[in-house]
Amino acid sequence: MTSKTRVLLVDDEEPLAEELADFLRISGLTVVVRHNAIDSLQALNTDPTISHLVTDISIGPLSGLELLRKVKQTSHGARLRCIVFSGHASVDNLLAALRLGVADFLPKPVGGHELLDAIRRCSAPDVAQRVEAATPLDTASLLLAARKRRDALFGPELFDDPVWNMLLDLRDSTLRGKPVTVSDLCSASGSSQTTALRRLNELQAMGLIERSPDSQDRRRIFVRSTERGDRLMETFATWFSSMVGAG
């Protein structure tokens, strides 16, 4: 990713769009801002040097997903690297975005650093392969979104599953390159700290995770998935991704 990277940022919330655009510009990117799908299509048609499309889903009568569908039908749609963000990250929206080949899906509110990191990730040399099929990161994000949607519909009390919550959060964070602490997983578990710590002990006893103290702060403990834990989560993710693709 260089200063030649040109980003089309689409959001009907103009103050937010300009704030994100300013941050990306300060970071060295060239940013074009539009606030609806029609103007965005015109910008793409007149500027073939745009390499990245970042769009909210809710941008007026023609949604961000419809914008993506139309873009994919154009001559430069295949090379365009797309990121979607939304304040309503439902499973349906996430699944539709993945099938349209987006490189990343970010829940709102989106910060400048978070968006910049996503653009860097989808600028990797292997992005052409990543957009042709669901990646491990896509699958982890989809599983997390499915869990959140389930809890929103039925209530989190009905599904007391702290272990699965922690494993999903650990996998998603690891794939994003984010270090994970015991405190992070206790928070992600959706249960009391006592319960979460007990289940972490069980996961470690099963050889699925390992813990190590932070060399800079001995009070902080990092958690990593073991080789066995990675293998089991990868096996499940591959099966899940195949089921999604079959739909």
C-alpha positions as CSV (number, residue, x, y, z in Angstrom):
1,M,0.0,0.0,0.0
2,T,1.5,3.3,-1.1
3,S,0.5,7.0,-1.6
4,K,-0.8,5.9,-5.0
5,T,-3.5,3.8,-3.3
6,R,-6.8,5.5,-4.2
7,V,-9.8,4.8,-2.0
8,L,-13.4,5.5,-2.7
9,L,-15.1,6.0,0.6
10,V,-19.0,5.8,0.6
11,D,-21.1,6.8,3.6
12,D,-24.3,8.9,3.7
13,E,-23.2,10.2,7.2
14,E,-21.1,13.1,5.8
15,P,-19.3,14.1,9.0
16,L,-18.2,10.5,9.6
17,A,-17.1,10.1,6.0
18,E,-15.0,13.3,6.1
19,E,-13.5,12.3,9.4
20,L,-12.4,8.9,8.2
21,A,-11.2,10.4,4.9
22,D,-9.1,13.0,6.7
23,F,-7.5,10.2,8.8
24,L,-6.7,8.1,5.7
25,R,-5.2,11.2,3.9
26,I,-3.0,12.0,6.8
27,S,-1.9,8.4,6.6
28,G,-0.8,8.9,3.0
29,L,-3.7,7.6,1.0
30,T,-5.7,9.4,-1.7
31,V,-9.4,9.4,-0.8
32,V,-12.5,10.2,-2.9
33,V,-15.7,10.6,-0.8
34,R,-19.2,10.0,-2.1
35,H,-22.5,9.8,-0.1
36,N,-24.7,7.5,-2.3
37,A,-24.4,4.6,-4.7
38,I,-25.2,6.5,-7.9
39,D,-22.4,9.1,-7.4
40,S,-20.1,6.3,-6.4
41,L,-20.7,4.4,-9.6
42,Q,-20.0,7.6,-11.6
43,A,-16.7,8.1,-9.7
44,L,-15.6,4.5,-10.4
45,N,-16.5,4.9,-14.1
46,T,-14.5,8.1,-14.5
47,D,-11.5,7.2,-12.3
48,P,-10.1,3.7,-13.2
49,T,-7.2,4.3,-10.8
50,I,-9.4,3.8,-7.8
51,S,-8.1,0.5,-6.2
52,H,-10.2,0.3,-3.0
53,L,-13.9,0.7,-2.4
54,V,-15.0,1.2,1.2
55,T,-18.8,1.5,1.7
56,D,-21.4,1.5,4.4
57,I,-24.4,-0.8,3.7
58,S,-27.0,1.8,4.4
59,I,-26.4,4.6,2.0
60,G,-29.9,5.4,0.7
61,P,-32.3,3.8,-1.7
62,L,-29.5,1.8,-3.4
63,S,-27.6,0.0,-0.7
64,G,-23.9,-0.6,-0.4
65,L,-24.6,-4.3,-1.3
66,E,-26.4,-3.2,-4.4
67,L,-23.4,-0.9,-5.2
68,L,-21.1,-3.9,-4.9
69,R,-23.2,-6.0,-7.2
70,K,-23.2,-3.4,-9.9
71,V,-19.5,-2.8,-9.4
72,K,-18.8,-6.5,-9.9
73,Q,-20.4,-6.3,-13.3
74,T,-18.0,-3.6,-14.5
75,S,-14.7,-4.2,-16.3
76,H,-12.6,-3.2,-13.3
77,G,-14.8,-4.8,-10.7
78,A,-12.6,-7.9,-10.4
79,R,-9.5,-5.9,-9.4
80,L,-11.3,-3.6,-7.0
81,R,-10.7,-4.4,-3.3
82,C,-13.8,-3.9,-1.3
83,I,-14.5,-3.3,2.4
84,V,-18.0,-3.0,3.9
85,F,-19.0,-1.6,7.2
86,S,-22.4,-1.4,8.9
87,G,-24.2,-0.4,12.1
88,H,-26.5,-3.4,11.4
89,A,-24.1,-6.3,11.0
90,S,-26.7,-9.0,10.6
91,V,-25.8,-12.5,9.4
92,D,-27.7,-11.9,6.2
93,N,-25.7,-8.8,5.4
94,L,-22.4,-10.4,6.3
95,L,-23.2,-13.5,4.2
96,A,-24.2,-11.4,1.2
97,A,-21.1,-9.3,1.5
98,L,-18.8,-12.4,1.6
99,R,-20.5,-13.8,-1.4
100,L,-19.8,-10.6,-3.3
101,G,-16.1,-11.0,-2.5
102,V,-15.5,-8.3,0.1
103,A,-12.1,-8.4,1.7
104,D,-13.3,-7.3,5.1
105,F,-16.6,-6.5,7.0
106,L,-16.3,-4.0,9.9
107,P,-19.1,-3.2,12.4
108,K,-19.8,0.5,13.1
109,P,-18.6,2.6,14.7
110,V,-15.5,2.4,12.6
111,G,-12.3,4.2,13.8
112,G,-9.7,5.5,11.5
113,H,-7.0,3.1,12.7
114,E,-9.3,0.2,12.3
115,L,-10.2,1.1,8.7
116,L,-6.6,1.8,7.8
117,D,-5.6,-1.7,9.1
118,A,-8.4,-3.2,7.0
119,I,-7.2,-1.5,3.9
120,R,-3.6,-2.7,4.6
121,R,-4.8,-6.2,5.0
122,C,-6.8,-6.3,1.8
123,S,-3.8,-4.7,0.0
124,A,-1.7,-7.9,0.6
125,P,-0.3,-9.6,-2.5
126,D,-2.6,-12.6,-2.1
127,V,-5.8,-10.6,-2.0
128,A,-6.8,-12.0,-5.4
129,Q,-7.0,-15.4,-3.9
130,R,-8.7,-14.1,-0.8
131,V,-11.7,-12.5,-2.6
132,E,-12.5,-15.7,-4.6
133,A,-13.4,-17.7,-1.5
134,A,-14.2,-17.3,2.1
135,T,-11.0,-16.8,4.1
136,P,-10.4,-17.9,7.7
137,L,-10.9,-14.3,8.8
138,D,-14.2,-14.1,6.8
139,T,-15.4,-17.3,8.5
140,A,-14.4,-16.2,12.0
141,S,-16.2,-12.9,11.5
142,L,-19.3,-14.6,10.2
143,L,-19.4,-17.0,13.2
144,L,-19.0,-14.0,15.6
145,A,-21.8,-12.2,13.8
146,A,-24.0,-15.2,13.9
147,R,-23.5,-15.6,17.6
148,K,-24.3,-11.9,18.2
149,R,-27.4,-12.1,16.0
150,R,-28.6,-15.2,17.9
151,D,-28.1,-13.5,21.2
152,A,-29.9,-10.4,20.0
153,L,-32.9,-12.5,18.9
154,F,-33.2,-14.9,21.8
155,G,-31.3,-13.2,24.5
156,P,-27.8,-14.3,25.7
157,E,-29.1,-16.0,28.8
158,L,-30.7,-18.8,26.7
159,F,-27.3,-19.8,25.3
160,D,-24.8,-20.1,28.1
161,D,-21.7,-21.0,26.1
162,P,-18.7,-19.2,27.5
163,V,-16.2,-21.6,26.0
164,W,-17.4,-21.2,22.4
165,N,-17.6,-17.4,22.9
166,M,-13.9,-17.4,24.0
167,L,-12.7,-19.7,21.3
168,L,-14.4,-17.6,18.6
169,D,-13.0,-14.4,20.0
170,L,-9.5,-15.9,20.3
171,R,-9.6,-17.1,16.7
172,D,-10.9,-13.9,15.2
173,S,-8.4,-11.7,17.2
174,T,-5.5,-14.0,16.3
175,L,-6.3,-13.9,12.6
176,R,-6.5,-10.1,12.8
177,G,-3.0,-10.1,14.4
178,K,-4.4,-8.7,17.7
179,P,-2.8,-10.0,21.0
180,V,-5.4,-11.6,23.3
181,T,-5.3,-11.4,27.1
182,V,-7.1,-13.4,29.8
183,S,-9.1,-10.2,30.6
184,D,-10.2,-10.0,26.9
185,L,-11.5,-13.5,26.9
186,C,-13.2,-13.1,30.2
187,S,-15.0,-10.2,28.8
188,A,-15.8,-12.0,25.5
189,S,-17.2,-15.1,27.4
190,G,-20.4,-13.4,28.4
191,S,-20.2,-15.0,31.8
192,S,-18.8,-14.1,35.2
193,Q,-15.0,-13.8,35.6
194,T,-15.0,-16.9,37.9
195,T,-16.8,-19.0,35.4
196,A,-14.6,-17.7,32.5
197,L,-11.4,-18.4,34.4
198,R,-12.6,-21.9,35.3
199,R,-13.4,-22.7,31.6
200,L,-10.0,-21.3,30.5
201,N,-8.3,-23.7,32.9
202,E,-10.3,-26.5,31.3
203,L,-9.3,-25.4,27.8
204,Q,-5.6,-25.3,28.9
205,A,-5.9,-28.8,30.4
206,M,-7.3,-30.1,27.1
207,G,-4.3,-28.7,25.3
208,L,-6.4,-26.1,23.3
209,I,-4.8,-22.9,24.6
210,E,-1.7,-21.8,26.4
211,R,-1.0,-18.8,28.6
212,S,2.1,-16.7,29.0
213,P,2.9,-13.5,31.0
214,D,3.6,-10.2,29.2
215,S,7.3,-9.6,29.4
216,Q,6.6,-5.8,29.8
217,D,3.8,-6.2,32.5
218,R,3.8,-9.4,34.5
219,R,0.2,-8.7,35.6
220,R,-1.1,-9.2,32.1
221,I,-1.4,-12.7,30.7
222,F,-1.6,-13.4,27.0
223,V,-3.6,-16.4,25.6
224,R,-2.7,-18.2,22.4
225,S,-4.3,-21.2,20.7
226,T,-2.2,-24.3,20.6
227,E,-1.4,-26.2,17.4
228,R,-4.2,-28.6,18.4
229,G,-6.6,-25.8,19.1
230,D,-5.8,-24.2,15.8
231,R,-6.3,-27.5,13.9
232,L,-9.7,-28.1,15.5
233,M,-11.0,-24.6,14.9
234,E,-9.7,-24.7,11.3
235,T,-11.5,-28.0,10.7
236,F,-14.7,-26.6,12.0
237,A,-14.3,-23.3,10.1
238,T,-13.7,-25.3,6.8
239,W,-16.8,-27.3,7.3
240,F,-18.9,-24.2,8.2
241,S,-17.5,-22.3,5.2
242,S,-18.5,-25.2,2.9
243,M,-22.0,-25.1,4.3
244,V,-22.3,-21.4,3.7
245,G,-21.0,-21.8,0.2
246,A,-23.5,-24.6,-0.5
247,G,-26.3,-22.2,0.4
